[in-house]
């Protein structure tokens, strides 16, 4: 991985249309340039020692600006803290007990992700067909 300075490094599955769309939203909101995006679906993606490609493809991971490796909902919250217009979402998601509930929901989502991706792709096709 190249020198990212004090950036939050996001590891995402670029082969997933739903993930690419979400990362596109983050990219647009990142007006301060605080995010470094790493597409782990690319064979040449450089990963930290603590994260292998299989884990990175299966679940959302970030390296926070302070060097902590985060995964799941806490990783999303870290990204949302960086983004104008999303900071309130990070504050709400960080409320005591709520992040644990959101993590449970995220784990269910991960099991159903293939279904959600198919629905997302179908909706995109309908939208472009109009």
Backbone as CSV, one residue per row, in Angstrom:
resi,resn,N_x,N_y,N_z,CA_x,CA_y,CA_z,C_x,C_y,C_z
1,UNK,0.851,-1.164,0.000,0.000,0.000,0.000,0.893,1.222,0.000
2,UNK,0.524,2.233,-0.739,1.314,3.451,-0.786,1.088,4.278,0.468
3,UNK,1.919,5.306,0.635,1.790,6.185,1.789,0.453,6.911,1.700
4,UNK,-0.378,6.712,2.697,-1.699,7.332,2.692,-1.780,8.489,3.665
5,UNK,-0.659,8.803,4.343,-0.675,9.907,5.294,-1.720,9.661,6.360
6,UNK,-2.520,10.666,6.635,-3.546,10.564,7.671,-4.902,10.281,7.055
7,UNK,-4.941,9.391,6.121,-6.204,9.057,5.469,-6.814,7.809,6.089
8,UNK,-8.113,7.688,5.954,-8.818,6.461,6.302,-8.785,5.580,5.060
9,UNK,-8.256,4.376,5.210,-8.120,3.464,4.077,-9.312,2.519,4.079
10,UNK,-10.050,2.528,2.984,-11.238,1.681,2.832,-10.906,0.524,1.903
11,UNK,-11.170,-0.684,2.352,-11.002,-1.882,1.534,-12.400,-2.332,1.127
12,UNK,-12.651,-2.361,-0.186,-14.000,-2.680,-0.661,-13.945,-3.665,-1.823
13,UNK,-15.051,-4.358,-2.017,-15.193,-5.347,-3.093,-15.685,-4.638,-4.354
14,UNK,-14.760,-4.278,-5.211,-15.100,-3.579,-6.447,-15.806,-4.445,-7.474
15,UNK,-15.868,-5.761,-7.242,-16.601,-6.630,-8.165,-18.096,-6.658,-7.839
16,UNK,-18.466,-6.044,-6.726,-19.861,-6.007,-6.271,-20.493,-4.679,-6.708
17,UNK,-21.525,-4.711,-7.560,-22.155,-3.466,-8.025,-22.724,-2.616,-6.886
18,UNK,-23.265,-3.247,-5.883,-23.814,-2.529,-4.738,-22.687,-1.828,-3.966
19,UNK,-21.588,-2.537,-3.758,-20.431,-1.958,-3.057,-19.837,-0.792,-3.854
20,UNK,-19.705,-0.966,-5.162,-19.171,0.112,-6.012,-20.040,1.356,-5.930
21,UNK,-21.349,1.160,-5.900,-22.269,2.286,-5.808,-22.086,3.023,-4.486
22,UNK,-21.994,2.278,-3.413,-21.799,2.888,-2.101,-20.472,3.650,-2.042
23,UNK,-19.424,3.049,-2.538,-18.110,3.700,-2.542,-18.150,4.957,-3.419
24,UNK,-18.918,4.916,-4.488,-19.094,6.101,-5.331,-19.710,7.258,-4.550
25,UNK,-20.677,6.941,-3.692,-21.277,7.975,-2.831,-20.234,8.552,-1.880
26,UNK,-19.439,7.688,-1.290,-18.391,8.147,-0.374,-17.372,9.021,-1.114
27,UNK,-16.995,8.583,-2.298,-16.008,9.323,-3.104,-16.507,10.748,-3.391
28,UNK,-17.789,10.874,-3.741,-18.363,12.195,-4.025,-18.380,13.087,-2.792
29,UNK,-18.639,12.508,-1.628,-18.732,13.279,-0.389,-17.374,13.601,0.226
30,UNK,-16.341,12.917,-0.200,-15.007,13.077,0.388,-14.320,14.329,-0.144
31,UNK,-14.878,15.479,0.179,-14.349,16.746,-0.334,-13.000,17.102,0.274
32,UNK,-12.693,16.564,1.449,-11.412,16.854,2.106,-10.303,15.902,1.655
33,UNK,-10.659,14.880,0.875,-9.652,13.924,0.419,-9.098,13.059,1.539
34,UNK,-9.935,12.751,2.517,-9.489,11.972,3.665,-9.600,10.473,3.512
35,UNK,-10.090,10.019,2.354,-10.265,8.585,2.143,-9.306,8.069,1.084
36,UNK,-8.784,6.887,1.315,-7.984,6.160,0.331,-8.758,4.880,0.038
37,UNK,-9.121,4.669,-1.216,-9.971,3.545,-1.590,-9.147,2.430,-2.222
38,UNK,-9.286,1.223,-1.684,-8.554,0.063,-2.190,-9.561,-0.986,-2.636
39,UNK,-9.591,-1.243,-3.937,-10.478,-2.252,-4.511,-9.822,-3.615,-4.355
40,UNK,-10.303,-4.397,-3.388,-9.690,-5.689,-3.093,-10.040,-6.767,-4.117
41,UNK,-10.946,-6.461,-5.044,-11.256,-7.439,-6.090,-10.156,-7.473,-7.150
42,UNK,-9.311,-6.459,-7.161,-8.189,-6.424,-8.100,-7.060,-7.295,-7.565
43,UNK,-6.549,-8.147,-8.427,-5.520,-9.098,-8.027,-4.288,-8.396,-7.454
44,UNK,-3.973,-7.223,-7.969,-2.766,-6.519,-7.529,-3.007,-5.586,-6.339
45,UNK,-4.173,-5.655,-5.712,-4.459,-4.811,-4.544,-3.514,-5.174,-3.402
46,UNK,-2.923,-4.162,-2.823,-2.013,-4.372,-1.695,-2.804,-4.300,-0.399
47,UNK,-2.691,-5.355,0.384,-3.424,-5.446,1.646,-2.452,-5.446,2.815
48,UNK,-2.897,-4.944,3.951,-2.042,-5.014,5.143,-1.896,-6.467,5.596
49,UNK,-0.872,-6.736,6.351,-0.607,-8.099,6.815,-1.784,-8.701,7.590
50,UNK,-2.504,-7.855,8.313,-3.605,-8.326,9.159,-4.883,-8.651,8.383
51,UNK,-4.883,-8.447,7.067,-6.105,-8.636,6.278,-5.795,-9.396,5.007
52,UNK,-6.404,-10.577,4.856,-6.217,-11.305,3.603,-7.358,-10.978,2.642
53,UNK,-7.167,-11.324,1.397,-8.130,-10.970,0.344,-9.510,-11.554,0.610
54,UNK,-9.561,-12.797,1.059,-10.853,-13.452,1.314,-11.659,-12.695,2.367
55,UNK,-11.018,-12.309,3.467,-11.701,-11.544,4.508,-12.126,-10.169,3.983
56,UNK,-11.242,-9.561,3.205,-11.532,-8.226,2.671,-12.698,-8.251,1.689
57,UNK,-12.831,-9.324,0.944,-13.937,-9.448,-0.009,-15.261,-9.740,0.698
58,UNK,-15.184,-10.363,1.863,-16.389,-10.835,2.544,-17.022,-9.819,3.488
59,UNK,-16.242,-8.798,3.874,-16.713,-7.900,4.919,-16.001,-6.558,4.777
60,UNK,-16.682,-5.474,5.129,-16.146,-4.122,5.022,-15.062,-3.890,6.078
61,UNK,-13.895,-3.414,5.628,-12.774,-3.122,6.516,-12.210,-1.745,6.202
62,UNK,-11.715,-1.079,7.236,-10.975,0.167,7.055,-9.789,0.187,8.015
63,UNK,-8.806,0.975,7.652,-7.754,1.341,8.595,-8.012,2.802,8.907
64,UNK,-8.298,3.071,10.179,-8.596,4.432,10.621,-7.326,5.287,10.545
65,UNK,-7.509,6.577,10.593,-6.375,7.491,10.528,-5.361,7.250,11.639
66,UNK,-5.822,6.704,12.762,-4.905,6.424,13.872,-4.267,5.040,13.768
67,UNK,-4.520,4.320,12.651,-3.891,3.029,12.405,-4.677,1.811,12.848
68,UNK,-5.821,1.998,13.505,-6.640,0.865,13.933,-7.314,0.211,12.740
69,UNK,-7.297,-1.125,12.703,-8.048,-1.890,11.705,-9.446,-2.094,12.262
70,UNK,-10.449,-1.663,11.504,-11.849,-1.776,11.915,-12.602,-2.591,10.878
71,UNK,-13.661,-3.246,11.339,-14.440,-4.099,10.458,-15.921,-3.976,10.797
72,UNK,-16.756,-4.151,9.773,-18.196,-4.136,9.995,-18.729,-2.750,10.290
73,UNK,-19.708,-2.675,11.170,-20.401,-1.420,11.463,-19.448,-0.357,12.000
74,UNK,-18.505,-0.734,12.859,-17.573,0.279,13.378,-16.715,0.865,12.254
75,UNK,-16.454,0.079,11.219,-15.718,0.580,10.052,-16.577,1.580,9.278
76,UNK,-17.852,1.258,9.084,-18.760,2.195,8.417,-18.843,3.509,9.195
77,UNK,-18.993,3.398,10.518,-19.097,4.593,11.355,-17.856,5.463,11.198
78,UNK,-16.693,4.839,11.147,-15.440,5.585,10.967,-15.448,6.351,9.640
79,UNK,-15.926,5.723,8.592,-16.010,6.390,7.281,-17.030,7.522,7.344
80,UNK,-18.186,7.263,7.895,-19.228,8.290,7.953,-18.771,9.520,8.723
81,UNK,-17.918,9.335,9.741,-17.381,10.472,10.506,-16.570,11.423,9.627
82,UNK,-16.035,10.909,8.540,-15.175,11.694,7.656,-15.967,12.518,6.636
83,UNK,-17.217,12.174,6.432,-17.956,12.699,5.285,-18.981,13.770,5.644
84,UNK,-18.859,14.945,5.023,-19.886,15.976,5.213,-21.257,15.410,4.821
85,UNK,-22.260,15.708,5.631,-23.603,15.207,5.364,-23.859,13.817,5.920
86,UNK,-22.818,13.129,6.370,-22.969,11.784,6.930,-22.566,11.734,8.400
87,UNK,-21.995,12.810,8.918,-21.492,12.800,10.303,-22.612,12.551,11.307
88,UNK,-23.807,13.056,11.015,-24.939,12.820,11.913,-25.301,11.334,11.947
89,UNK,-25.120,10.641,10.815,-25.393,9.199,10.764,-24.405,8.469,11.675
90,UNK,-23.141,8.899,11.643,-22.124,8.302,12.513,-22.474,8.515,13.984
91,UNK,-22.945,9.717,14.315,-23.308,10.007,15.707,-24.468,9.128,16.167
92,UNK,-25.480,8.999,15.336,-26.638,8.174,15.690,-26.220,6.707,15.810
93,UNK,-25.453,6.217,14.835,-25.032,4.812,14.841,-24.127,4.497,16.028
94,UNK,-23.484,5.519,16.582,-22.577,5.335,17.724,-23.287,5.372,19.075
95,UNK,-24.579,5.632,19.080,-25.309,5.668,20.349,-25.163,4.335,21.085
96,UNK,-25.075,4.392,22.406,-24.886,3.154,23.188,-25.896,2.069,22.805
97,UNK,-25.385,0.908,22.486,-26.213,-0.240,22.138,-26.614,-0.316,20.686
98,UNK,-26.711,0.828,20.013,-27.186,0.817,18.629,-26.176,0.182,17.679
99,UNK,-24.894,0.437,17.886,-23.905,-0.153,16.977,-23.928,-1.681,17.064
100,UNK,-24.225,-2.225,18.240,-24.328,-3.691,18.375,-25.515,-4.228,17.585
101,UNK,-26.633,-3.523,17.647,-27.817,-3.920,16.884,-27.520,-3.821,15.389
102,UNK,-26.888,-2.722,14.986,-26.548,-2.540,13.567,-25.576,-3.612,13.089
103,UNK,-24.647,-4.018,13.948,-23.705,-5.085,13.577,-24.448,-6.399,13.323
104,UNK,-25.431,-6.698,14.157,-26.244,-7.910,13.939,-26.974,-7.834,12.597
105,UNK,-27.540,-6.674,12.310,-28.239,-6.474,11.033,-27.253,-6.603,9.875
106,UNK,-26.053,-6.042,10.027,-25.031,-6.136,8.977,-24.655,-7.594,8.709
107,UNK,-24.535,-8.389,9.758,-24.192,-9.808,9.577,-25.280,-10.550,8.807
108,UNK,-26.534,-10.220,9.076,-27.642,-10.813,8.309,-27.547,-10.344,6.854
109,UNK,-27.309,-9.044,6.662,-27.156,-8.504,5.313,-26.072,-9.258,4.544
110,UNK,-24.932,-9.525,5.195,-23.832,-10.215,4.510,-24.258,-11.593,4.005
111,UNK,-25.063,-12.284,4.789,-25.552,-13.599,4.361,-26.496,-13.472,3.165
112,UNK,-27.230,-12.360,3.122,-28.203,-12.139,2.046,-27.654,-11.251,0.924
113,UNK,-26.399,-10.852,1.023,-25.827,-9.915,0.049,-26.034,-10.337,-1.407
114,UNK,-25.844,-11.616,-1.755,-26.080,-11.984,-3.164,-27.491,-11.643,-3.644
115,UNK,-28.481,-11.811,-2.790,-29.862,-11.481,-3.141,-30.003,-9.976,-3.335
116,UNK,-29.450,-9.199,-2.397,-29.520,-7.743,-2.504,-28.800,-7.230,-3.751
117,UNK,-27.685,-7.853,-4.093,-26.946,-7.447,-5.298,-27.796,-7.705,-6.534
118,UNK,-28.428,-8.871,-6.608,-29.294,-9.173,-7.764,-30.439,-8.176,-7.866
119,UNK,-31.064,-7.853,-6.733,-32.152,-6.867,-6.734,-31.644,-5.488,-7.157
120,UNK,-30.477,-5.100,-6.674,-29.881,-3.817,-7.029,-29.596,-3.741,-8.527
121,UNK,-29.012,-4.789,-9.075,-28.704,-4.829,-10.511,-29.990,-4.779,-11.328
122,UNK,-31.004,-5.515,-10.907,-32.288,-5.495,-11.616,-32.899,-4.097,-11.584
123,UNK,-32.836,-3.440,-10.428,-33.371,-2.076,-10.315,-32.594,-1.108,-11.206
124,UNK,-31.285,-1.287,-11.307,-30.451,-0.431,-12.164,-30.853,-0.625,-13.638
125,UNK,-31.092,-1.874,-14.018,-31.501,-2.168,-15.402,-32.854,-1.536,-15.709
126,UNK,-33.782,-1.618,-14.780,-35.094,-1.000,-14.978,-34.960,0.516,-15.107
127,UNK,-34.114,1.094,-14.290,-33.914,2.537,-14.304,-33.314,3.004,-15.633
128,UNK,-32.365,2.281,-16.140,-31.725,2.678,-17.400,-32.593,2.340,-18.605
129,UNK,-33.547,1.419,-18.444,-34.438,1.050,-19.548,-35.504,2.084,-19.808
130,UNK,-35.715,2.976,-18.857,-36.786,3.993,-18.997,-36.438,5.029,-19.989
